[in-house]
Amino acid sequence: MEKEYLLNARECLAFIEKSVSAFHAVENAKEMLRAGGFNAIREGEEWELRPGEGYYVERNDSSLIAFRVPEGEIRGFHIIASHSDSPCFKIKPKSQITVEDSYGKLDVEPYGGMIYATWLDRCLSVAGRIVYSDGGELKSRNVNVDEDLLVIPNVAIHMDREINKNLTYNPQVDLLPLLWAGKTQTDQEDVLLKKTALAAGVDQERILGKDLFLYVRDSGKLAGASGELMISPRLDDLECVFASLKGFLGVRPEKYISVCAVFDNEEVGSLTRQGAASTFLEDTLAKAAASLGGEKEMDRLLAESFMISADNAHGVHPNHPEKADPLNRPYLNQGIVIKYHGGQKYTTDAWSEAVMKEICRKTDVPWQTYSNRSDIAGGSTLGNISVGRVPVPSVDIGLPQLAMHSAVETAGTRDLTFLIEAAKVFYAE
């Protein structure tokens, strides 16, 4: 029988392949939750929560918080937070550009910090959300134009002999994707709108709003000498989303409300109503406590709570090991990464570090440490942003990967199962 870590990896890759936008990631998370017996609730309604039951609430169709209530006395919240978005190109409201009456391309802009070159010469398509009118009511619907639709072509080396020497890309000039070629199209035809409407099953004149993004058509694969590598788009951070959900659904809590939070817009700073800097987590925890009779004890509940901020980490690069810190050097397939930063871009401190190590010890999961080189600025994540709204002890972790923010990234197959098992222990305690 195939080993558990390979089964988990294949399941994760299938989840990622369906999650072609943040909206689809949340839709697929809801599908997992419904299969696990969780109930949908809405922010604007009164909640009547019952011990032992599980619930989920969403905001903007792209962020989701699921939680399960224990049967007995509640001591606090156990939270794992990750994010649904990944760097990509967003399509502008007016998007079709005609070139010399022979080509049609799209006007797009970068969303998040991207490795531009990795998006060129790949089959791309379009996914996201539309808002449309239905009998005078506005409704939203996820959409995926599920076909090989676009390409961003490179300039031939014969036309740019310096292309392999320190090439830089102008996103307004070099990175606009080609949609059609030939004389059969005209600049009056909005080909993308027609395809979007057809994919959504909505008449195009009823579409009033769009949040549409490009995605690469590559399917995730297991590779390496023994299947030890996961190669896929959007591993940052859908790998952590999947692992935390899998652990969350695998156990029932005894003393803590278990919480699995998935936020949108981490890649652009989280400063949206559905991002980690919003009131979404704060509002959800407060409303859950109030429904269960603990509103007056909210301070006590938070004081006894803990959060794991799960966002992938940089593994040591096999071709550039000098880019890593001399001592805090995580490797693929060698365990969960605990992340540290002197400027507090990560929330880990001595207390939360010890808690995370104890979780790993209890389930015999290996752990590693990550710090930036002191002369290389690193990225940030959603941990310190979230605890600014919900003041609970927190640790920042991730799974080691290569080529973070590439169109296709690489991670270790075993590390996914390590996080699933650690999440189970955390949620069960």
C-alpha positions in Angstrom: 0.0 0.0 0.0 1.2 3.5 -0.8 2.8 5.3 2.1 0.7 7.8 4.0 2.9 10.7 3.1 2.5 10.0 -0.6 -1.3 9.7 -0.3 -1.4 13.0 1.6 0.7 14.6 -1.0 -1.5 13.4 -3.9 -4.6 14.6 -2.1 -2.9 18.0 -1.5 -1.9 18.4 -5.1 -5.5 17.6 -6.2 -6.8 20.3 -3.8 -4.3 22.8 -5.2 -5.2 22.0 -8.8 -8.8 22.8 -8.1 -7.9 25.9 -6.2 -7.1 28.1 -9.1 -7.9 31.3 -7.2 -8.4 32.4 -3.6 -12.2 32.1 -4.2 -11.8 28.5 -5.4 -9.5 27.6 -2.5 -12.2 28.7 -0.1 -14.9 26.8 -2.1 -12.8 23.6 -1.9 -12.2 24.1 1.8 -15.9 24.4 2.3 -16.4 21.2 0.4 -14.0 19.4 2.8 -15.8 20.9 5.8 -19.2 20.0 4.6 -18.0 16.4 4.1 -16.8 16.5 7.7 -20.3 17.5 8.9 -19.6 21.2 9.4 -22.5 23.7 9.3 -22.4 27.0 7.3 -23.3 30.1 9.3 -23.4 33.8 8.2 -21.8 36.8 9.8 -25.0 38.9 9.8 -27.1 36.3 11.6 -27.6 35.3 15.2 -25.5 32.2 16.1 -26.9 29.4 18.2 -23.9 27.1 18.6 -24.0 23.7 20.1 -21.3 21.8 22.0 -19.6 19.2 19.9 -20.7 20.8 16.6 -18.5 22.3 13.8 -19.2 25.5 11.9 -17.7 27.7 9.2 -18.2 31.3 8.2 -16.8 33.1 5.2 -16.1 36.7 4.2 -15.8 38.0 0.6 -16.0 34.4 -0.7 -12.1 34.4 -0.4 -11.6 34.1 3.4 -13.0 31.4 5.7 -12.9 30.6 9.5 -14.0 27.1 10.6 -14.3 26.1 14.2 -15.4 23.2 16.3 -16.8 23.5 19.8 -15.7 21.0 22.5 -18.3 19.1 24.6 -17.2 20.3 28.0 -15.9 23.4 29.6 -14.1 25.8 27.2 -10.6 27.0 28.2 -9.8 29.1 25.1 -9.1 28.9 21.4 -6.5 26.9 19.4 -6.0 28.6 16.1 -4.0 27.8 12.9 -4.0 30.6 10.3 -2.9 30.4 6.7 -3.7 32.2 3.5 -5.7 31.5 0.3 -4.0 33.8 -2.1 -0.8 33.4 -4.2 1.2 35.9 -6.4 -0.2 36.1 -9.9 -1.5 38.6 -12.5 -4.8 40.4 -12.0 -6.8 41.4 -15.0 -7.7 45.1 -15.2 -11.4 46.2 -15.6 -10.9 47.2 -19.3 -8.5 44.6 -20.5 -8.5 43.8 -24.2 -5.7 45.4 -26.3 -5.5 45.0 -30.1 -2.0 45.1 -31.7 -1.8 46.1 -35.4 -5.2 44.5 -36.1 -3.5 41.1 -35.8 -3.2 40.2 -32.1 -5.3 40.6 -29.0 -3.7 40.7 -25.6 -4.9 41.5 -22.0 -4.0 44.4 -19.8 -2.9 42.9 -16.5 -1.0 43.9 -13.4 1.1 42.0 -10.8 -0.7 40.8 -7.6 2.0 40.2 -5.0 5.7 39.7 -5.3 6.2 37.5 -8.4 9.1 35.9 -10.2 8.1 37.3 -13.5 10.2 35.0 -15.8 8.5 31.9 -14.5 5.2 33.0 -16.1 6.5 33.3 -19.6 5.9 30.6 -22.3 3.4 28.6 -20.2 -0.2 27.9 -21.0 -2.3 30.2 -18.8 -6.0 30.7 -18.1 -8.4 32.9 -16.1 -10.3 32.3 -12.9 -11.8 34.2 -10.1 -15.3 35.6 -9.3 -18.0 37.5 -11.1 -20.9 39.5 -9.6 -24.1 39.6 -11.7 -27.7 40.8 -11.6 -30.4 38.2 -11.0 -33.9 39.6 -11.0 -32.7 42.8 -9.4 -30.5 41.0 -6.8 -26.7 40.9 -7.0 -25.2 37.5 -6.7 -21.6 36.2 -6.9 -20.3 33.1 -8.6 -16.8 31.6 -8.9 -15.6 31.1 -12.5 -12.8 29.2 -14.1 -12.3 29.4 -17.9 -10.9 25.9 -17.9 -9.0 25.8 -21.1 -5.5 26.6 -22.4 -6.2 30.2 -23.2 -3.2 32.5 -22.9 0.5 32.8 -23.2 3.1 35.4 -22.4 5.7 34.9 -25.1 9.3 35.6 -24.7 11.3 37.7 -27.2 13.5 35.4 -29.3 17.2 35.4 -28.4 17.9 36.5 -32.0 16.1 39.7 -31.3 17.7 40.2 -27.9 21.2 38.7 -27.7 21.5 39.9 -24.1 18.4 38.1 -22.9 20.3 35.8 -20.6 22.3 38.6 -18.9 20.5 40.4 -16.1 17.1 40.6 -17.9 14.5 42.8 -16.3 10.8 42.9 -17.2 8.5 45.9 -17.5 5.1 44.5 -16.4 3.2 47.0 -18.6 5.3 46.1 -21.7 6.8 42.6 -21.4 4.2 40.7 -19.4 0.9 41.1 -21.2 -0.6 37.8 -22.2 -1.6 36.9 -25.8 -5.2 36.0 -26.2 -5.7 35.7 -29.9 -3.9 36.0 -33.2 -5.2 36.5 -36.8 -7.7 38.7 -38.6 -10.8 36.9 -37.3 -11.1 39.1 -34.2 -11.8 42.8 -33.9 -11.1 45.2 -31.1 -14.9 45.6 -30.5 -15.2 42.0 -29.4 -14.5 41.3 -25.7 -13.4 37.8 -26.2 -12.5 37.3 -22.5 -16.0 38.5 -21.3 -17.7 36.1 -23.6 -15.6 33.2 -22.4 -16.0 34.2 -18.8 -19.8 34.4 -19.2 -19.9 31.1 -20.9 -17.8 29.4 -18.2 -20.0 31.0 -15.4 -23.3 30.1 -17.1 -24.4 33.8 -16.9 -25.4 36.1 -19.8 -22.6 38.5 -20.3 -24.9 41.6 -20.2 -25.8 40.6 -16.6 -22.2 40.6 -15.4 -21.6 43.8 -13.4 -18.3 43.1 -11.6 -15.2 40.9 -12.0 -12.3 39.8 -9.9 -10.3 37.8 -12.4 -6.7 36.5 -12.2 -4.4 34.5 -14.4 -3.3 31.0 -13.3 -0.8 28.6 -14.8 -2.2 25.4 -16.2 0.5 23.1 -14.9 -0.7 20.2 -12.8 1.1 19.4 -9.6 3.3 16.4 -9.7 5.4 14.1 -7.4 9.0 14.0 -8.6 12.4 13.1 -7.3 14.2 9.7 -7.0 11.5 8.4 -4.6 8.6 10.8 -5.1 10.0 13.0 -2.4 9.4 16.3 -4.2 6.1 18.1 -4.7 6.2 20.4 -7.7 3.1 22.5 -8.1 1.7 26.0 -8.5 0.5 27.8 -5.4 2.3 25.7 -2.8 2.7 29.0 -0.9 0.4 28.9 0.9 -2.2 26.3 -0.2 0.0 23.5 1.2 -0.4 24.9 4.7 -4.1 25.5 4.1 -4.6 21.9 3.1 -2.4 20.5 6.0 -4.2 22.6 8.6 -7.6 21.6 7.3 -6.7 18.0 7.2 -5.4 18.1 10.8 -8.4 20.1 11.9 -10.9 17.6 10.5 -9.0 14.6 11.9 -9.7 15.2 15.6 -12.3 16.5 18.0 -11.2 19.0 20.6 -11.5 18.4 24.4 -11.0 21.7 26.1 -10.4 24.4 23.4 -12.5 25.7 20.5 -10.4 24.5 17.5 -10.2 27.2 14.8 -8.9 26.9 11.3 -8.6 30.4 9.7 -7.8 31.0 6.0 -7.3 34.7 5.0 -7.1 36.3 1.6 -4.7 39.1 0.6 -1.6 38.1 2.6 0.5 38.6 -0.5 -0.5 42.2 -0.8 -0.3 43.2 2.9 -3.5 41.9 4.4 -5.1 45.4 4.7 -8.5 44.4 3.4 -11.8 43.5 5.1 -11.1 39.9 4.5 -7.4 40.0 5.3 -5.5 39.1 8.5 -5.5 42.8 9.5 -9.3 42.9 9.4 -11.8 42.2 12.2 -12.7 38.8 10.7 -11.0 36.6 13.3 -11.7 39.0 16.2 -15.4 39.2 15.3 -15.7 35.4 14.8 -14.1 34.5 18.1 -16.2 37.1 20.0 -19.4 36.1 18.4 -18.7 32.4 19.1 -17.9 33.1 22.7 -21.1 35.2 23.1 -23.2 32.4 21.7 -21.7 29.9 24.1 -22.1 32.2 27.1 -18.5 33.3 27.4 -18.7 36.8 26.2 -17.9 38.3 29.6 -14.9 36.0 29.8 -13.4 36.8 26.5 -10.2 38.2 28.0 -9.7 34.9 30.0 -10.4 32.8 26.9 -7.8 34.8 24.8 -5.3 34.6 27.6 -5.5 30.8 27.5 -5.4 30.6 23.7 -2.6 30.0 21.2 -2.2 30.6 17.5 0.0 28.9 14.9 0.7 31.1 11.9 1.4 28.6 9.0 3.0 30.1 5.9 5.7 28.3 3.9 9.4 28.9 4.6 12.5 29.2 2.5 14.5 25.9 2.3 18.2 25.9 1.6 18.7 26.2 -2.2 20.9 23.4 -3.6 22.5 25.8 -6.1 22.7 28.7 -3.8 23.3 27.5 -0.2 25.1 30.8 0.5 21.7 32.6 0.4 20.7 30.9 3.7 21.7 31.9 7.3 24.9 30.1 8.5 23.1 28.1 11.2 19.3 28.4 10.8 19.1 26.4 7.5 15.9 24.3 6.9 16.0 21.5 4.3 13.1 19.8 2.4 11.8 16.6 4.0 13.5 17.3 7.3 10.6 18.8 9.3 8.4 21.7 10.1 10.2 25.1 10.1 9.9 27.4 13.1 10.5 31.0 11.9 12.3 33.8 13.8 12.9 37.4 13.1 14.5 40.1 15.3 12.3 42.8 13.9 9.2 40.7 14.7 8.1 40.0 11.2 7.5 36.6 12.7 5.8 36.2 16.1 7.9 33.5 17.5 9.3 34.1 21.0 10.8 31.8 23.6 7.4 30.8 24.9 5.7 30.1 21.6 8.9 28.3 20.3 8.7 26.0 23.3 5.0 25.3 22.7 5.6 24.4 19.1 8.6 22.1 19.9 6.4 20.4 22.5 3.7 19.8 20.0 6.3 18.3 17.6 7.8 16.2 20.3 4.4 14.7 21.3 3.9 13.3 17.8 7.5 12.6 17.0 7.6 15.2 14.2 11.0 16.8 13.4 11.4 20.6 13.5 13.9 23.0 12.0 14.7 26.7 12.5 14.7 29.5 10.0 16.1 33.1 10.2 17.0 35.4 7.4 20.6 36.2 6.7 21.2 39.4 8.5 22.2 41.1 5.3 19.1 39.9 3.2 15.7 41.3 3.9 13.0 38.6 4.2 9.3 38.6 3.7 6.6 38.8 6.3 3.4 36.8 7.0 0.1 37.0 8.7 1.0 36.1 12.2 2.0 39.5 13.6 -0.8 41.1 11.7 -3.4 38.8 13.2 -2.2 39.0 16.8 -2.4 42.8 16.5 -6.2 42.3 16.4 -6.4 39.2 18.6 -3.7 39.3 21.3 -2.8 35.7 21.8 0.6 34.0 22.0 1.7 32.9 18.5 4.4 31.0 16.7 5.3 31.4 13.0 6.0 28.2 11.2 6.0 26.9 7.6 7.0 24.0 5.4 10.3 24.3 3.6 10.1 25.0 -0.1 12.2 26.2 -3.1 11.4 28.9 -5.6 8.9 30.7 -3.4 6.6 33.0 -5.5 7.6 31.2 -8.7 4.7 30.2 -11.0 5.6 26.6 -10.0 7.2 25.9 -6.7 8.9 22.8 -5.1 8.4 21.3 -1.6 9.1 18.1 0.2 6.5 15.3 0.2 7.2 14.2 3.8 6.9 17.7 5.4 3.2 17.9 4.5 2.4 14.9 6.7 4.6 16.3 9.5 2.3 19.4 9.6 -0.9 17.3 9.4 0.2 15.2 12.4 1.3 18.3 14.4 -2.0 20.0 13.7 -3.9 17.0 15.0 -2.0 17.1 18.3 -2.5 20.8 18.6 -6.2 20.7 18.0 -6.8 17.6 20.2 -5.0 19.0 23.3 
